Amino acid sequence: MPRIIQYDLLAEPTSAAYIALLTVGRGACERFSLVQQPQLSFSPEADRVTGSLRPFLIVEREASEWPGTRLLSHTACVRDYRMTHDSAKVLIAEAEGLYGWRAPDRPEDLVLWRDPEEPWLVSISHERDGYLLITGAEHDELAGLSPDLIRILRKKSN
């Protein structure tokens, strides 16, 4: 298996960089997840967005932990979706950038999953934080699609 390297996001991927991220992620990942925490207020817009993703829903579960977040006293609704060309189109259409996935107008913390236990992209939207766990080949593919995205990545030192 190719070596996985963590890259921290130094800024929010928006516009073409966000689209490149989802394009390469669609090829590497079979699913993605989004979260709604019950203590947060969500607008009718969030319900509309969740409805547009409903055809791709795999499972809805209660969890107190997901990549980048651990809740201490409650749980949240984590929804896993199939990553397809059409679901990626919804992700692109519904947010201008990665950190646009936050309350009140959208579910939060977009995570793209390489496999059931290994994330490919992790975001903590309300903290405007995120990172990638990618191979060298995936890094090169991202660089070919979006030099702007590569400029906002920093390889995590071991």
N, C-alpha and C positions, 0 to 999 in steps of 0.2 A: 504494500500500500504506500502511496506517495506520502511524503512528510507534510504534516499540517503545521502551518505557521500562523501565529496570531498577529493581526494588524489592528491597532487602535485607530479609530476615526478621530481626526483632529478637528474636523468641522462637519457640518451636516451635508450629506450628499443630497443635492437638489438637482432639478431639471435633468440634463443629459447624464450627469453622474448617477443620479437616482435610477434612471431608466437602465443604464449600463449595469448597475448593481443587480437589479431585478432580472435583467436579461441573462446574465451569467448565472445568477442564483437559480433561475428556472431550469437551467441545464444541469446543475449540480444537486438540486434538492427535489424531493418528492412531495414535501409539504411545508406549510408555514403555520404559525400560530399568532393569535392576537388575544388580548386580555381585557376583561372588564371587571374592575373592582367595585363591589357594591357600595362602598363608602364614598365613591366619587359620583358626582352628578353627570349624567349624560343627556345630551339634547336629542330631539327627534331626528336630527341629522345622523347621529350615531346609529339609531335604529334603521335608518334608510341604508347606511353603509353596510351594516351587518346583514340586512336583507339582501343586498346585492351580492354578498359573498355566500349566502345560504346554499346555492346549488353546489358549492365546492366543499361543504362541511363534511368532515370525517367523523369527528367526535367532539362533544362538549363535556368538560369535566371541571370539578372544583379542585383547586390546588392552592397551596400556600407558598409554592416555590416554582420558579421557571428561570431560565438563564438570565442572570443579571439582577434578579430580585428574590428576596426571601421575606415573606410577611411573618410578623411575630404573633398576631392575635386574631387573625381572620383568614378567610380564603377568598379567592376570586374565581370568576368563570374564565377558563382557558379554552379557546376553541381552536381545534386543528383543522386545517383546510388542505385540499389537494392543490399542489402547485402545478398549474397548467398554463398554456398560452392565454386562455381566457381569464383565469383568476389573476394572472400577472397584469393583464390589461386593467382589471378593476383596481389593483393596488396602485398602478400608475395614474389612473384617472382620479382616484379619490384623495391623493395627497401630492403636494408639490415636492416633498422631500421626506426623508426617513423619519424625522422627528415630528412630522405632521400627524403621525399615528399617536394621538393622545386626546384625553378628555378635554372638553365636553363633546366634541363633534365626531370623534372616532374612537374605536377601541384602541388599546395601547400596546406598546412593546412588541413590535413586529419582530419575529424570529423566523428565520429560514432554517430548515432542518435537513442536514446531509443524510442522516438516518435517524431512527427513533431515539437514539441517545446522544447524537453528536450535532450540535448546532453549526451552521455555516455562517450565519449572520445573527448577531445579538444586538438589540437596541433597548435602551432604557429611556423612553421618549421624554418623560418629564424632567429628566436630568440632562437631556441633550447629550447622551453618551451612547457609544456603540463600538463594536469591534467585529472583525471577520476572522474566521478560522478556515484558511484556504491553502490550497497547494500552490506550488510555484507556477504550474501551468495555468491555474485559475487566475493568479496574479497577472500573468502575461496576457491572458484573454481580457481581463479588465483594463489593462494598460492600453491594449489595442483599441478598445471601444471608447475609453474615456481617460485621456491624460489628466484631466481635472480631478478625477476620482483618485488616481494614483498619488497626486500631489497632497491629498489630505489623509493618506495612510502613513502610519508609523509602525514599523516592525517592533513588536514587543520584545524587549531584551529579556533573556532568561535569568 
